[in-house]
Amino acid sequence: MTMVKHHINDELLMGYAAGSLPEAFDLVVATHVSLSDDARGRLASFEALGGALLEEVDATPLAEDSFAETMARIREGDMRPIQRPARPRAAGVFPKPLQDYVGGDLADVKWKSVGLGVKQCILGTAKDGATARLLLIPAGQAMPDHGHNGLEATLVLQGAFIDDSGRFARGDIEVADVETEHMPVADIGEDCICLVATDAPLKFNSFLPKIAQRILRI
Ligand code: ZN
C-alpha cells in the first residue's frame, strides 16, 4: 500500500468533483486519488455534497426548462458521474487513469531527452490552457531552480524528490503556485518519475534553462 504523506488540497479535489479543472489537472487528480485512501475518502464526501446540492436544485421551484435542462445534462453525462475511481491495480507503476493516457505502463512511454539525463513525455490532454507531462529525473539530479506563473501539480509515481517543503515519494503530490520557488532534487537510489500538470510557463532564474524552456515547452 502506498503511504501518502503529502496530500492534495481541497480546491483541486473540489474542482475535480465539479468537473471544472483543465484536463491535465483532472488527470493528475484522478491518478493521485487512485493512490491515496485519504483523497478517495475526501472526494467521496465532495461528490456526496454535490449530489445534495443537485437535490436542493430539484426541490427549489426552478423555471421549467432550466430543470429539464439540468436533468438532460445529467442523462447525457455532461455532469461528472458520481462514482469512485477504481482501486489501484497491484501490478505496474502507473495507476489506471494514467495507463489510459499513455496506452500502457512505464515501459511504453515515448521519452524525449531534454538534457542532463532528464526526459519528458508530453501527454495528449485537451488544449485547454494546461499541459500534462511525465518527467524522468535521474537519481541524484537537480532540476533548475524556478518559480511559477500559475499552478503546477506534481505527483510522484516512482522514486522521490526533495525540495524546501519536504520529501515527496510515490503517491505524494506537491502543488506549487506563484508564491513558490523551488529546486527539486531527485533522491538517490532510484530515478524519479513524476506526472506534472502546469497551466502557465515556469519562471527560470538562470540563463540556460530560459533558452531550453522554448524547446521544452515547460
Ligand atoms: Zn515547480
Residues whose N, C-alpha, C, O or C-beta is under 5 A from the ligand:
A	BS01	ZN	E152 A176
